[in-house]
Amino acid sequence: MYKWWKDLGLVQDLKLTRNQPLIRYVGSMASLANPTLSQQRIDLTKTIALIYIIDDVLISTGPSMNLLFSQKPWDISVVEKLPYYVKSSFKALYDTTNEIALRVYEKHGFNPIKSLRKLWATLCDAFLVEAKWFASGHIPKSEELKNGLITIGVQVLLVHMFFSTWGW
């Protein structure tokens, strides 16, 4: 896990990114304690780390990262028009999501990539709402706080866990 985190190079690219890979792994260990679920723990840890990375990037970049999910969803060629730190973050998300989907496909014959991509897009849209609030100094009203039900990332984690542990 630490090697993956280090090889991503995001800590060097993104000075504002939280550099805490061990903390992310502890959450995965608590969720998937069975010793036979090592790969699933690693995949879940990567997912947790990416949630934090994307949150950090969207707060600092605002709408530019959202282009990756709206105009041409998940089109890697769109990345070329964006700043380097957005490119590296999106590439990490793109590669890791495809890697996890491929592992599920090889094991079960079902490719969850569309579901995973849709979840990430929904999460990024919600992060963008919070980024706009942050940038404008807006204090959300109580009904607007429902956005936090998405930005906490639980849906993304649960769906990744479901596909990773499916048929275990």
N, C-alpha and C positions, 0 to 999 in steps of 0.2 A: 504494500500500500504506500509506504513512504517513498519507494522508488518511483512509483507511478506519479505521485504528487511532485516529486523533485523533477522528473523528466518532463512534466507538463511545462515547467518554466514559468508558470504564472506568478509565482512569488516575485520573481525578478521583473516580469512585465507589468505587474499590477501592484504597485506599492501599497495600495489601500486594501488589498485582499487579506483576509484573515488567514494567517499561516498556522493552522492548527490541525494537521492531519491525524494526530493521535486522538484528539477529542472526538473527531468524527468516527473513528474506529470503535471507540468505547460504546457509543450509541448502537452501532451495529452488533457488537458482541452481546449487549443486553437484549437486543431484539431477536437475534438468531444464535442462541447459546449452544445449540447442538454442534459437536465437533465436526460432524460430516458436512456442515454447511459453510465451509471455509470460503469457497468461491462466491457464494451468495453474500457473505459478510463483506467481502472485498467490493462486490458490485454495489451493495447498499452504501458502503462508505464512500465510494466514488460519487454516487448520487447525492449523498448529503453534502459532500464537498462542493459539488457543482451547483447545488442550490445556493450556497453561500457565495460562491464566485459570481454567479449570474446576478444575484441580488446586489453585490458590491459594484459590479460593472454597470448595471442599469441605474443605480443611484448616481454614479459619476458621469454616465454618458447620456442618460435620458433616452429619447426616442430612437437614436441610431441603431441600437441593438434590436429594437422591435421590428426594424425593417426585415430582419432575417426570418421573421415568423409571419409577416403580413403580406408583403407584395408578392414574393416568390418563396413560399414557405420552404425552409430548410435547403434553399439553393446555395450551394457553397460558392458559386460564382459571384453572388451578391456581396460576399465578404470582402472582395478586393476593393470595394469603394469605401470601406470603413477603416477607422483608426486601428493601428497594430494591436493594441490591447483588446479591442473588441474581436479582431480576427482570431487571436490566440484563445480567447475565452470560448468563442463559438466553435472553433475547431475542437477544443477539448470536449465540449458538450456533444458535438456532432459525432466525433469518433467514439466516445464512450457509450453513447446511446446506441449507435449501430453495433458496437461490440457486444453489448448486453443483449440486444435483439437477436443477433446472430447466434449467440450461445443458446438462447431459448429456442430458436428455430432448429438448430442442430439437435437439440435434445427432444423436442416435442413436435416438430414439424409445423409449428405455427409461428408466424413472424409478427411480433407485437409492435413493430416500428411505427405504424400509423397511430396507435393508441399512445405510445410513449411521446411521440412528437406533438400530438395534440395536447397532452398534459403539460409538456414543457412550454408550449405556446401560451396556454391559459395562465400558467404561472408567471411567465414573462409579462403578459398583459397586466396582470395584477401588480407585479413589481413596478411596472411603468406608472400605474396609477399612484403608487406611493412615492415614486421618484418625482412625479409632477407636484404632489403635495409638498414634498420636502423642498423642492426648488422654489416654489411660490410662497412658502411659509404658511400654507393652508393647514388649519387644524381641523381634522375630519370630525364630522358630526357622528353621533352614535350609530346611525343607520349606515354610514359609510364604512364603519369599522368591520363590516361583513367581509370586506376585501381581505382582511387579515386571515379569514378562514382558508383562503387560497394561498396567501403569501407565506404562511407557516410551512407550507410544503408537504404536509402530511399526505395529501392525495398522491403526489408524485412518489413519495416513499412507499406508500402502501401498494400502489400499482407495480412499482419495480419489484417489491418484495413478492407480490403475488406471482408475477411472471418468473422470477428467479427461483422460487420455491415450489412452483407448480409441479405436481406429480412427484414430489420428493418422497 
